[in-house]
Amino acid sequence: MSNQDREQVVEHVKAAYTEGRLDKQEFDERVDRAMNAQVHADLMGVMSDLYGAPPPPPPMPYPPRHPHPVPPYPRTSDDRPAAAAAHFLPLIGLSVIGPLIMLLAMGRTSPYVRAQAVEALNFHITLLGATILLSITVVGLVLVPLLWIGGLVAGIMGGVSALGDGRFRYPLSLRLVK
């Protein structure tokens, strides 16, 4: 810290005194503290309340959040029922096989069916893996039926969403198949 730094602070204190913001006693005290300051923090203490607190920064506007933008897939009349079938087939017992059949049957001709079949396939692979891993623990034996009930509900929601021309994403799904 240099004498020039101290002199600049003293100039600010003098300006505040001439504007009437400080009385003579406070002026003398601040000049003394400024001239005897050892570090910049001492100088900041002298000037901290002369100009008030800096105004808070303006709030940052948040852009609108679109969690899963829906790409414009060209669709035919068969796309929505086929995409819904990828979600509904596991409900009748074709857990991983159902979405895989839809992926192989219509995945090359329809990007919409492919996206929905891949989503359903990834979810059911995750569900099957969780079932295997959790079944070796006592707590897991309680959780496995709850997972399958959640999978049933999520499958229905995915199928209804696909019928409505939406794009459904399963929660807590490992996306192993791209």
Secondary structure, DSSP 8 states (H G I E B T S, - for coil): --HHHHHHHHHHHHHHHHTTSS-HHHHHHHHHHHHT--SHHHHHHHHTTTS---------------SS--------TTHHHHHHHHHHGGGGT-TTHHHHHHHHHHTTT-HHHHHHHHHHHHHHHHHHHHHHHHTTSHHHHHHHHHHHHHHHHHHHHHHHHHHTT-----TT------
